[in-house]
Structure formats: C-alpha cells, structure tokens
Amino acid sequence: MSHGMRFVLYKSMLVSFQNPHIFPGIVNDAHNQVVHSRVKDFENERIHCGVSIKYVIRGKEDYKIGHQTYPVHAGRFLLVNHQSEIATFIHEPEPVEAMCAYVKPQVIQEVYQSMKSSPEAQLANPFELRTKLPQFQEQVYKPEQDKLGHWILAQAAALQYPGAHKALYGEPFYYKLAEAILDHQGRITAEVQRLDCVKASTRSELYRRLTMARYFLQDNYHCELDLEAVSREACLSKYHFLRLFRQVYGLTPHQYLITYRLERARTLLRDTRKSLYEICQLIGLKDLSSFGRRFKKSYGFSPAAYRKAFGR
C-alpha cells in the first residue's frame, strides 16, 4: 500500500502518480531515469536492475539487501548494485521525500571501459563491451565534496522547481552520473583495499562500520567526543577501531576530528561575519589561542588574516 506521490522521469516524460504498484511499466529501473517521490507508506521487493542512487531529501527510508538492513536518513544515500535483491520499507507519519537515480548497467560498463582501456583498444573495438560491470561498495553514504556529492545535491535542489525535469533527460546526463559514481567508488575501493583482511566480505563490512564512525565524527564535530563513544558507533573495540581507522584514512580519529573542525572554521571565516570566539565555540574548541595555533599550522594564516584575505 502506498500513500503519497511519485514523480518519474521516463525517457522524455515526467509522470506523477499516487500508487507505484499500479504502474509497473513506468517505474522500471532497467531504464535510465530519475524518480522523485513523496510517500508515507510503501513496501516493495524485487531484483534490482541497473545501478542506482537512493537519496533521501526529507524523512527516512529503510532498505534490506540480502541480510543487511540500511536505514537511510535525510541527507544520506544508498548505492545499490545491479542484480541485488532489495526490499524497500517506508512507514512514516509524514511523507518521505526522496530522489532515486537509475543508470543502466550498459552505461556504467561503457564509461568504465573507456576509463580503463587504452586509446588503441578503443579504436580497435569501439562498440564491443568487453569490460565486466564493476561491483560497488553497497552501503549508505553522505554526499561529500566530490563529483557524485555535487551531482546529488544539485539534482535534489533542481527537483524543487517546476520544470526541473527537463534537464533530466538524454544520455549525456546519465554518462555524467556514471562518471561520478565510478570516480566516487574508485576512491572507496582504494580505501577498502587498505584493510589487511583476507576475505573481501570482511573488508567490506569493516569499511562500512568505519564509514559510520567517520560520519558520526562529522555530524557531532561540535561536541566533546572520546575514543570510546566513536568506537562504539563502529561496533569495534577501541584499539581495533583506532588501528583500522588510521589504516584506512591515514589519521587517528582525533586527528580527523581536528582537521574537520578546522575545515568548518575555514568555511565560517570565509562565508560569515561571526567573531573568532563564536567560531571557536561552534566547532567544539574551547581555547581561542589553541584554535589560532592549529589554524595557522594547517593553512599558513592566522584566522583573522585568513578572513581578511579570503572573506566575502
């Protein structure tokens, strides 16, 4: 049973309807398409066709892939592989707004092959897809400062305006999305491979837990955090978590937290007129002189000099 509205870009057409179950031929993830939905109650289970990004704009959606459950809150997205067995559950008192972008596997393969093949190989066999479809790290992510993060946030913002769907049409749009997914997952794969585990499934699960802890640090950077609280978020012992976090990200959790706080401070110095004391408090640092020293060591400017040079 579904209550709400779904808006589907299907080829050159934007379709809106209240019950997705009665339009199985329109919501078809075998096609390149973007689905903009607002629903309260919805359940669906199927074999997923194509690669998709499931981004929640407002509310929460729950997904199950295999034996793993993925709650996706506002501001997060789930990356789903081709041929995954996926179940969707939405049961919320208020409509959940989301954007799902589907990319045909052939589009991913074509872009991936172009990235991996030499110019000579592409000239010899320009129309043959010889490269196997890559398997991505299937988990919940937060849009970050990369191509995929910018794509998701830009499209989610565009969907709020009438007629925005006109831009969501044509193969170049989906080639660009495929490039962004492959760039994003190239970085993720490199990080996963840093974990010294024999089994790929173990590496994947550990990376998922480390990602949860990293997002916990980002979401609570303004709070006092200790190693025990952050390692608990990853469901790992303190020492195991500390060792693995440094292995993957090249920093201890504390170093990562300080770096993230200073990045936030840099943004506030550039984009606001808040006082240095206010900024120091907002990013979770209590000592103004310590903040100044750390900032200058990282960026080569004192906070005041940075604002003078780069402030808007």
Secondary structure per residue as TSV (DSSP state, phi and psi in degrees):
chain	resnum	aa	ss	phi	psi
A	1	M	-	360.0	136.7
A	2	S	-	-132.4	133.9
A	3	H	E	-125.5	122.0
A	4	G	E	140.3	-156.5
A	5	M	E	-136.1	138.4
A	6	R	E	-123.3	137.8
A	7	F	E	-117.1	123.2
A	8	V	E	-121.9	125.7
A	9	L	E	-85.3	116.6
A	10	Y	E	-127.0	106.3
A	11	K	T	59.2	-114.2
A	12	S	T	-104.5	19.3
A	13	M	E	-126.0	138.0
A	14	L	E	-102.3	120.0
A	15	V	E	-113.2	134.8
A	16	S	E	-119.5	141.8
A	17	F	E	-160.7	166.4
A	18	Q	S	-100.5	-23.2
A	19	N	-	-130.7	101.0
A	20	P	G	-58.9	-25.2
A	21	H	G	-64.2	-25.8
A	22	I	G	-93.3	4.5
A	23	F	-	-129.2	55.9
A	24	P	T	-62.3	-25.8
A	25	G	T	-80.1	-15.4
A	26	I	T	-91.7	-49.2
A	27	V	S	-82.7	88.5
A	28	N	-	-127.8	105.2
A	29	D	T	-76.2	8.1
A	30	A	T	-80.1	-9.8
A	31	H	S	-105.5	157.7
A	32	N	-	-70.1	122.3
A	33	Q	E	-166.1	160.7
A	34	V	E	-120.6	129.6
A	35	V	E	-112.3	124.2
A	36	H	E	-109.6	117.9
A	37	S	E	-126.3	151.4
A	38	R	E	-137.6	102.0
A	39	V	E	-137.2	151.3
A	40	K	E	-97.1	-46.7
A	41	D	E	-128.0	123.3
A	42	F	E	-159.6	135.7
A	43	E	E	-138.0	140.6
A	44	N	E	-157.5	144.4
A	45	E	E	-139.9	130.0
A	46	R	E	-164.5	171.5
A	47	I	E	-85.5	123.0
A	48	H	-	-75.4	132.3
A	49	C	-	-114.2	121.4
A	50	G	S	92.7	179.7
A	51	V	E	-105.7	137.4
A	52	S	E	-137.5	155.1
A	53	I	E	-113.1	122.4
A	54	K	E	-114.2	99.1
A	55	Y	E	-105.9	127.7
A	56	V	E	-96.4	123.2
A	57	I	E	-88.1	-40.3
A	58	R	E	-149.8	128.7
A	59	G	S	99.1	-150.3
A	60	K	E	-149.4	136.7
A	61	E	E	-119.6	149.4
A	62	D	E	-118.7	135.3
A	63	Y	E	-127.2	151.7
A	64	K	E	-129.7	123.3
A	65	I	E	-121.7	114.3
A	66	G	T	64.0	-124.5
A	67	H	T	-100.2	1.7
A	68	Q	E	-100.2	131.3
A	69	T	E	-99.0	138.4
A	70	Y	E	-126.5	99.0
A	71	P	E	-75.5	128.3
A	72	V	E	-115.8	109.5
A	73	H	E	-91.2	169.1
A	74	A	T	-55.6	135.4
A	75	G	T	86.2	7.3
A	76	R	-	-123.6	161.0
A	77	F	E	-139.2	152.1
A	78	L	E	-108.0	130.7
A	79	L	E	-98.0	125.7
A	80	V	E	-119.4	132.7
A	81	N	-	-79.7	159.6
A	82	H	T	-62.0	136.5
A	83	Q	T	72.0	14.1
A	84	S	-	-74.6	143.6
A	85	E	E	-85.5	112.3
A	86	I	E	-127.3	139.2
A	87	A	E	-119.9	139.5
A	88	T	E	-115.6	135.5
A	89	F	E	-134.1	121.4
A	90	I	E	-129.8	116.0
A	91	H	E	-142.0	88.6
A	92	E	E	-130.2	150.1
A	93	P	E	-68.2	-29.0
A	94	E	E	-115.2	153.4
A	95	P	E	-57.3	135.2
A	96	V	E	-94.7	124.1
A	97	E	E	-100.3	132.1
A	98	A	E	-148.0	163.0
A	99	M	E	-130.0	124.6
A	100	C	E	-116.1	124.6
A	101	A	E	-110.9	125.4
A	102	Y	E	-109.7	133.9
A	103	V	E	-123.9	128.7
A	104	K	-	-61.3	142.3
A	105	P	H	-58.0	-33.1
A	106	Q	H	-63.5	-33.5
A	107	V	H	-67.7	-44.8
A	108	I	H	-60.8	-45.5
A	109	Q	H	-60.3	-44.5
A	110	E	H	-62.7	-45.1
A	111	V	H	-67.9	-42.3
A	112	Y	H	-62.1	-43.5
A	113	Q	H	-63.0	-40.5
A	114	S	H	-63.1	-37.5
A	115	M	H	-68.6	-35.3
A	116	K	H	-93.7	-23.2
A	117	S	S	-89.2	152.4
A	118	S	-	-75.0	158.3
A	119	P	H	-57.3	-34.8
A	120	E	H	-64.2	-44.2
A	121	A	H	-65.3	-36.7
A	122	Q	H	-69.9	-31.6
A	123	L	H	-72.6	-36.4
A	124	A	H	-69.4	-40.1
A	125	N	S	-135.1	71.7
A	126	P	T	-68.8	-21.9
A	127	F	T	-110.6	-2.2
A	128	E	-	-96.3	125.8
A	129	L	-	-89.5	101.8
A	130	R	-	-100.0	-17.4
A	131	T	S	-86.0	133.6
A	132	K	-	-68.8	143.1
A	133	L	-	-61.8	123.4
A	134	P	-	-68.7	149.6
A	135	Q	-	-98.1	127.0
A	136	F	-	-96.5	162.6
A	137	Q	-	-74.6	102.1
A	138	E	-	-81.2	106.8
A	139	Q	S	-167.9	178.9
A	140	V	E	-86.8	134.8
A	141	Y	E	-126.8	166.0
A	142	K	-	-114.3	130.9
A	143	P	-	-57.0	128.8
A	144	E	-	-121.3	-172.1
A	145	Q	S	-81.8	65.4
A	146	D	S	-139.7	-178.8
A	147	K	H	-59.0	-43.2
A	148	L	H	-68.2	-43.0
A	149	G	H	-59.6	-44.8
A	150	H	H	-65.0	-39.4
A	151	W	H	-62.4	-48.3
A	152	I	H	-61.5	-49.1
A	153	L	H	-66.5	-37.4
A	154	A	H	-66.7	-43.2
A	155	Q	H	-71.5	-37.6
A	156	A	H	-63.1	-38.3
A	157	A	H	-69.3	-39.9
A	158	A	H	-65.0	-31.5
A	159	L	T	-67.3	-14.6
A	160	Q	T	-78.8	-7.4
A	161	Y	S	-112.2	139.9
A	162	P	T	-58.0	137.3
A	163	G	T	81.5	1.4
A	164	A	G	-61.8	-28.6
A	165	H	G	-61.8	-18.7
A	166	K	G	-63.9	-26.6
A	167	A	G	-79.0	-18.1
A	168	L	S	-90.8	55.8
A	169	Y	-	-147.4	140.6
A	170	G	S	104.9	151.0
A	171	E	H	-60.9	-38.3
A	172	P	H	-55.6	-35.9
A	173	F	H	-60.3	-44.1
A	174	Y	H	-80.8	-27.6
A	175	Y	H	-63.3	-40.9
A	176	K	H	-63.7	-40.9
A	177	L	H	-64.7	-42.4
A	178	A	H	-59.8	-42.7
A	179	E	H	-59.5	-44.0
A	180	A	H	-64.5	-42.1
A	181	I	H	-63.1	-44.9
A	182	L	H	-66.5	-39.5
A	183	D	H	-62.1	-46.8
A	184	H	H	-60.0	-47.6
A	185	Q	H	-75.0	-22.4
A	186	G	H	-62.2	-43.2
A	187	R	H	-67.3	-42.2
A	188	I	H	-62.8	-44.6
A	189	T	H	-59.5	-42.1
A	190	A	H	-61.8	-40.0
A	191	E	H	-68.7	-42.4
A	192	V	H	-60.3	-39.5
A	193	Q	H	-68.0	-15.4
A	194	R	T	-73.3	-16.7
A	195	L	S	-77.9	125.5
A	196	D	-	-87.7	68.3
A	197	C	-	-117.6	148.2
A	198	V	S	-74.0	-46.3
A	199	K	S	-86.4	131.6
A	200	A	H	-62.1	-36.4
A	201	S	H	-64.7	-34.2
A	202	T	H	-68.6	-44.1
A	203	R	H	-58.7	-44.0
A	204	S	H	-61.7	-44.1
A	205	E	H	-68.7	-41.5
A	206	L	H	-63.7	-40.9
A	207	Y	H	-64.2	-40.6
A	208	R	H	-58.5	-42.7
A	209	R	H	-68.9	-39.3
A	210	L	H	-65.1	-37.0
A	211	T	H	-62.6	-43.0
A	212	M	H	-58.8	-41.7
A	213	A	H	-67.9	-39.1
A	214	R	H	-64.6	-41.7
A	215	Y	H	-66.9	-33.2
A	216	F	H	-61.8	-42.4
A	217	L	H	-61.9	-43.7
A	218	Q	H	-65.1	-42.5
A	219	D	H	-72.5	-21.9
A	220	N	T	-123.8	27.9
A	221	Y	T	-60.1	-25.4
A	222	H	T	-83.5	-4.6
A	223	C	S	-100.2	165.3
A	224	E	-	-80.2	119.7
A	225	L	-	-124.0	139.4
A	226	D	-	-118.5	170.1
A	227	L	H	-61.3	-36.4
A	228	E	H	-63.1	-44.3
A	229	A	H	-65.0	-41.1
A	230	V	H	-74.0	-40.1
A	231	S	H	-66.8	-32.0
A	232	R	H	-65.0	-34.4
A	233	E	H	-63.4	-31.0
A	234	A	T	-90.2	-2.5
A	235	C	T	55.8	45.8
A	236	L	S	-134.7	154.0
A	237	S	-	-65.1	157.9
A	238	K	H	-58.5	-48.3
A	239	Y	H	-66.8	-44.8
A	240	H	H	-60.2	-44.0
A	241	F	H	-63.0	-47.8
A	242	L	H	-57.4	-46.1
A	243	R	H	-65.2	-44.5
A	244	L	H	-71.2	-38.4
A	245	F	H	-61.3	-46.0
A	246	R	H	-66.4	-35.4
A	247	Q	H	-61.7	-41.9
A	248	V	H	-83.0	-45.5
A	249	Y	H	-103.0	-7.4
A	250	G	S	76.0	7.1
A	251	L	S	-138.1	154.3
A	252	T	-	-74.3	161.8
A	253	P	H	-55.1	-39.1
A	254	H	H	-66.0	-43.1
A	255	Q	H	-63.4	-40.0
A	256	Y	H	-62.7	-43.2
A	257	L	H	-61.8	-45.0
A	258	I	H	-63.1	-43.7
A	259	T	H	-60.6	-43.2
A	260	Y	H	-65.9	-40.8
A	261	R	H	-62.2	-41.3
A	262	L	H	-68.0	-34.8
A	263	E	H	-63.3	-41.4
A	264	R	H	-64.7	-40.1
A	265	A	H	-62.3	-40.4
A	266	R	H	-62.1	-41.0
A	267	T	H	-64.1	-43.6
A	268	L	H	-66.2	-37.0
A	269	L	H	-65.7	-38.1
A	270	R	H	-76.6	-38.6
A	271	D	H	-107.0	-7.8
A	272	T	-	-131.2	172.0
A	273	R	-	-110.2	21.7
A	274	K	-	-63.7	148.3
A	275	S	-	-69.8	162.0
A	276	L	H	-61.8	-37.2
A	277	Y	H	-63.8	-44.7
A	278	E	H	-60.1	-44.4
A	279	I	H	-63.4	-42.7
A	280	C	H	-57.3	-44.1
A	281	Q	H	-68.7	-40.0
A	282	L	H	-65.1	-32.1
A	283	I	T	-92.0	3.1
A	284	G	T	90.7	11.8
A	285	L	-	-104.1	135.7
A	286	K	-	-98.0	-24.6
A	287	D	-	-102.3	113.8
A	288	L	H	-64.9	-39.6
A	289	S	H	-67.8	-39.3
A	290	S	H	-64.3	-39.8
A	291	F	H	-60.0	-45.4
A	292	G	H	-61.3	-43.1
A	293	R	H	-64.9	-46.1
A	294	R	H	-62.7	-42.2
A	295	F	H	-64.3	-45.8
A	296	K	H	-65.0	-36.9
A	297	K	H	-64.7	-36.1
A	298	S	H	-80.0	-39.1
A	299	Y	H	-117.9	-5.0
A	300	G	S	80.0	3.0
A	301	F	S	-129.6	148.1
A	302	S	-	-70.3	159.9
A	303	P	H	-54.7	-42.2
A	304	A	H	-66.6	-41.1
A	305	A	H	-68.1	-35.6
A	306	Y	H	-63.9	-44.5
A	307	R	H	-61.3	-40.9
A	308	K	H	-64.8	-36.7
A	309	A	H	-80.1	-37.3
A	310	F	H	-122.4	-5.1
A	311	G	-	-64.9	149.7
A	312	R	-	-94.2	360.0
